Amino acid sequence: MEYEFLSKISSPEDVKNLKTEQLNSLCAEIRDYMIHTVSVNGGHLASNLGTVELTVALHRCFDAPNDTILFDVGHQCYTHKLLTGRFEDFTTLRTEGGISGFMRPDESEYDPFITGHSSNSVSASYGICKAKSLQGKNDFTITVVGDGAMTGGMLYEALNNAGAAKNKFIVVLNDNKMSISKNVGSLARHLSKIRYKKGYHRSKRAVKSFLSRIPLVGKALARFVLRVKTALKNTVYKNNLFETLGFEYYGPIDGHDINALVNIFEIAKQENRPVFIHTITTKGKGYSFAEVNPKIYHGVSSFDINEGAKVSSTKSFSDIFGETLCEIAKTDKKICAITAAMSEGTGLTNFAQKYKNRIFDVGIAEQHAATFAAGLAIQGMKPYFAVYSTFLQRSFDQILHDVAILGLPVRLCVDRAGIVGEDGETHQGIFDVAFLSSVPGMQIYSPCYFEELKSIIKKSSEFDFPCAIRYPRGTESINTEFSATDNAFDVVGSGKKAIITYGRIFDNAYKAYTELKNQGYDIAVIKLNKIYPLGDDLIAQLKKYDEIYFFEEGIKRGGIAELIGSRITENNINAKYKIYAIGDSFVPCAKVGEALKKYHLDSNSMIEIIKGEI
């Protein structure tokens, strides 16, 4: 398909120069280009298809980058990228060295903040808004929230703070089937039509100005009329949370009607108070497969456009976790599951069907989830909080304060542990070991194979202490030569050189061991199963080696490799000790295999290191 309009968009100014009747054609081209790109690269498709008209209307009405436009969650920003000079680069979406799938200020001046994790946008936008005000600027600050962002408590903290502002601050809700009620009744619909006309607002301002100028009683009369108007509106529309917080509320608006969107944005620009605009959109709009099943196309791998995305039949660690939890919950009525809006991603779909009263989806509220789990545990229940490693970061204080101080047996099931690939810096699961190992009383397990995961999930149901069970995205690499055990660590091979590691990359270490053995090298591989706390028997084992190489798929600083290094020093072990882990940096977008190779965590790098070739 040739992109007659989209190919000529080099900045938002080009959107303003289009004729009104050309905007829908532009939207159709955006959807087509987006579908073709994501079908090759993978990405967040359904939510982006739903925000095309909304984004076009925003850039039609506002003057970015002077007017700040921020998207939350950031995976709704593909159209924004296409309208801000990234049409040619869009084919590199979510590839190594290419453009990000989220907003990145270091990528474009049109991306004002980073929004890979949900619900931070209003806080950031309000900070930007106040900074502009302090610097004497009079530009607009607009935040687009949606795709579950409004289930995060931080967003409401920010709305509560921002509602008292007297700045040009606008929040746009992209409501794609969230649980926010519509106004009800024919009178409400009729009054909505009146309220969303520019003439109505001009008249409202004129009447207020006229009344205020009446000698002696003018200002009091204007306040009285405002109170009557507000009371009437609340009777018809019902009281609105956002108006209670101090926002002028408009909505709901059809989020696929460009003319209606442009009209309401122009009205909002005339307000001298914070504005909340409620739009209704359809996830997956314009691609039938995504409209019918938007969950599959929320985050999707490459697919055939004509046939649609296929659900993989290969089992993942998430699937095994969910199956095992269902198995033990059948006989243990105290077992509960908690998810932060990720029941499908964490393998809890079947659990939700079988044990509806024992699964709790708390929304994008990881802090609440951790403390909620603590509340369950203190009353004798057995909570399993399934959460991606990158999102677990948000609940550190709750784990420390609400779980660990009392030593409550909360089970943190840490999915997507390690490098996850194309989502880039905001989603890599490389920090959980470093911060969890700092929590007193926490025990951490890192299975490499399905059978190990099953075993530790079952054993953990009887734990009386907090624990974390971490496992990677995707499936296991089958190793028929290795038998899983319940030991804290296992040793394969012998010799004076040893590799020590845990989790997924033990499989790489075992491949390196096998190849080195075939080449005549004597080497041992120590596989940590329980990675924290470290036992004295492990330290005794390390005394047998002259050279020890620790490979860790996580951040080096504060990781298990550094902890073992300090124990080696404390115990006067004279072995040469070398750590290969992720340094003081974030891991950018790249395929998992390429990222592991970059940090010398693949089997070939391990072989070269042992042979002294690196």
C-alpha positions, 0 to 999 in steps of 0.5 A, a space after each residue: 500500500 502506498 501511504 499518500 498522506 502518512 509518508 508526507 507527515 514529518 511533524 505535527 504541523 503537517 497534520 494541521 495542514 491537511 483538510 478535514 476530509 483527509 484525516 480519516 484517510 490518514 488514520 486508515 494509512 496509519 492503521 495499515 502501516 502499524 499492522 504491517 510493522 507489528 506483524 513483522 516486529 511484534 509489539 503492542 497492537 490492539 491498544 495502538 489501533 484504538 488510539 489512532 483518531 485520538 492521537 491525530 486529533 491531539 496533534 491537530 489541536 495542540 502545538 507539540 513539542 511546546 505543548 507536552 503530550 504524554 501517553 500512559 501506558 507508553 505502549 499506546 504511542 505508536 501513532 504519536 511516533 508516526 506523526 512526529 517524524 519517525 515514519 521512516 524509522 518505524 520499521 525498526 520498532 522494537 529492534 536492536 538500535 531501532 526506535 522503542 515501543 514506548 515513549 523515550 525522551 532520548 529518542 525524540 523531543 516529542 517524547 517528554 517522559 518515559 512511560 514503560 510502567 503504568 500510571 506514572 504519567 499524571 505525576 510526571 505531567 503535573 511536574 512538567 506543567 508546574 515547571 512550565 508555570 514557574 518558568 513563565 511558559 503558558 503551554 498546555 500539558 496533556 496526558 493520555 491515560 488508559 489501557 488499565 493505567 487508571 487501576 494504579 493508585 499513583 495516578 489518583 494521588 497525582 489527580 488529587 494533587 493536580 486538581 487544584 492547579 490553575 494551569 493548562 492541564 488536560 487529562 484524556 482518558 482512553 477508555 477501552 472497556 474499563 469499568 468507568 460508568 457512562 452517563 445514563 438517560 436521554 436527558 444526559 445525552 441531550 445535555 451532553 450535545 449542548 455542553 460540547 458546543 463552542 457557543 455554549 461555552 462562549 455564552 457561559 463565560 459571557 453570562 458569568 462576566 455580565 453577572 459579576 459586573 452588577 454593582 454590589 450583588 454581582 459576584 454573589 449572584 454569579 456564585 449562586 447561579 454556579 451553585 444552582 447549575 452545579 446542583 442541576 448537573 449533578 442531578 442529571 449526570 450524578 456526581 463525578 469523581 474527577 469533578 470532585 478532584 477539581 477537574 472540569 469533566 467532559 465525556 464520554 466522547 466517541 474516541 474514533 470521531 475526529 471531528 468530535 475530538 477536535 471540537 472537545 479539545 478546542 473547548 478544553 483549551 478555553 478552560 482556566 482549570 484542569 480538564 478531564 476528557 473521557 473518550 471511548 475507544 475500541 481496542 484493535 479498531 480496524 483489524 478484525 482479528 484484534 477487535 474480536 480478541 484484543 487480549 491476544 493482540 495486546 502484546 503480540 509476536 510476529 504474525 501473518 496478517 491474513 491469518 492472524 496471530 496464533 496462540 503458541 501450543 508450547 508450554 511456558 514457565 508461566 503455564 507450568 506455574 499455573 498448572 502446578 498451583 491449580 494442582 495443589 489448590 485442589 487439596 489445599 483450600 488455603 492457597 490463593 493467587 494474586 495478580 496485578 492485571 496480568 492473569 493471562 500473562 502469568 499463567 493464572 487463567 485456569 486457576 481463575 476458572 477453577 477457583 474463582 473465590 481464591 484469585 484476586 486481580 487487584 489491577 495495576 497496583 503491585 504495592 497493594 498486591 504485596 500488602 494484600 498478600 500479607 493480610 491474607 498470610 497473617 490470617 493463615 491463608 497461603 498467598 501466591 503473588 504472580 508478577 513480572 520481575 520488572 513490575 515487582 520493583 514497584 512493591 519493594 517497600 511493601 515487601 520490606 515493611 509489610 511482609 518481611 518484618 513480620 516474616 509472613 509466608 508470602 510467595 512471590 512468583 517472579 515471572 519474566 525474570 532475567 532478560 526479556 528482549 524487545 521491550 527494552 530497558 523498562 521491562 528487563 527482569 534483572 534487578 529482582 535478585 539484587 533488591 530481594 536479597 537485601 530483605 532480611 528473612 527472604 529466601 530466593 529460588 531460581 529453577 532452570 527446568 519445569 520439574 524444578 519449578 513444579 517442585 519448589 511451588 509445591 514445597 513452598 505451600 508449607 513455608 513459614 517464611 517469605 520467599 521468591 520463586 523466579 523463572 524466565 519468560 518462555 519455555 525450558 531448554 530440554 536437558 535429558 542428561 541433567 536430573 533436577 534435585 531438591 538440593 540447595 545446589 548441585 555440582 556437575 563435573 570435577 577439576 580445579 576450575 568451576 563455573 557457578 550460575 543459576 536459573 535459565 543460563 545454567 543450561 548454557 553453562 552445561 552446554 559449555 561444560 559438555 563441549 569443554 569436556 569433549 576438548 579435554 578440559 576438566 571443569 565443574 559446574 555449580 548450579 544454584 537452586 536456592 540462590 539466597 541465603 547462601 549456606 556454609 556447605 556452598 562455601 566449603 564446596 568453593 574451597 575445592 577450586 583454584 578458579 571460579 567464574 560466576 555467570 549471572 543474568 542479572 545486575 552485578 551490583 548487589 547480585 548473588 555473584 557479589 555476595 559470594 565474592 564477599 564470602 570468598 574473601 571472608 573465608 580466605 579462599 584463595 581462588 581466582 574469582 571472576 564475575 560476568 554479569 550486567 554492569 552498572 547500566 540498563 539493558 537495551 532492546 535486543 533479542 534475548 540471545 543477542 543480549 546474553 551474548 553481549 554480556 558473555 552469558 551464552 555458552 560460546 562466551 563461557 567456553 572462550 572465557 574458560 579457555 582464556 580466549 576472552 
